[in-house]
Amino acid sequence: MTKQAEAETMQQSDYEAYMVSFYRDDWMKVWSRNHGSFKDTTKLGPMRFTDEPAPRYSAFSVDTLQVFSVKVEGIRRLQWPIDVFGIVAVRDTIDFNVIFSRTRDNCQTLT
């Protein structure tokens, strides 16, 4: 990698780190009073307005992400089955939803 490419990569990395920090700080200023810390798991239940309509001007549609599956592309020197652990979480403007959380002692075995 050339010095210029290294510098550009570092600048991009610095910019992304700055934007992440800015987003987190801004989120804390706007939402933390009503919704807790940025790191807290959401307290809002799923499908809140399934059985009754949302109060006027209290809900609106936004982009969402739904994970249906995860594919293990390659395991190199590992062998099947493999045990996986860790946390996968997603965040939108209000919610912090944990979609996978396993400790090493309580891992998920993939076959």
TAJO-V256562 format. One record per residue. SS is DSSP state (H for helix, E for strand, L for the rest). PSI is psi in degrees with one decimal (NA if undefined). Layout:
# TAJO-V256562
SS	PSI
SS	PSI
This chain:
# TAJO-V256562
L	134.7
L	163.3
H	-40.1
H	-43.6
H	-39.5
H	-44.7
H	-42.1
H	-40.2
H	-43.7
H	-42.3
H	-43.3
H	-43.3
H	-44.3
H	-42.5
H	-45.3
H	-41.3
H	-41.2
H	-45.6
H	-38.6
H	-45.8
H	-42.7
H	-45.7
H	-46.0
H	-46.5
H	-43.7
H	-42.5
H	-45.0
H	-41.5
H	-41.3
H	-44.9
H	-21.6
H	-32.4
H	-40.8
H	-23.7
H	5.5
L	-170.4
L	156.6
L	-31.9
L	-9.5
L	143.0
L	146.0
L	146.3
L	-6.5
L	133.6
L	157.9
L	154.5
L	51.1
L	-31.1
L	35.0
L	-44.8
L	-15.6
L	151.5
L	154.8
L	145.1
L	148.2
L	132.9
L	15.9
L	-11.0
L	148.2
L	157.9
L	144.7
L	167.9
L	144.4
L	167.6
L	133.1
L	124.1
L	121.2
L	-33.0
L	163.9
L	135.3
L	129.2
L	111.3
L	-37.7
L	147.4
L	6.7
L	-114.7
L	0.1
L	168.1
L	148.9
L	147.7
L	157.6
E	147.9
E	130.9
E	147.6
L	164.9
E	-165.2
E	134.6
E	123.0
E	153.8
E	154.2
E	140.2
L	-159.2
L	-21.5
L	-43.5
L	148.5
E	100.9
E	123.3
E	123.1
E	-13.1
E	128.2
E	108.7
E	138.6
L	166.7
H	-34.8
H	-18.2
H	50.0
L	163.8
E	128.1
E	123.1
E	132.4
L	NA
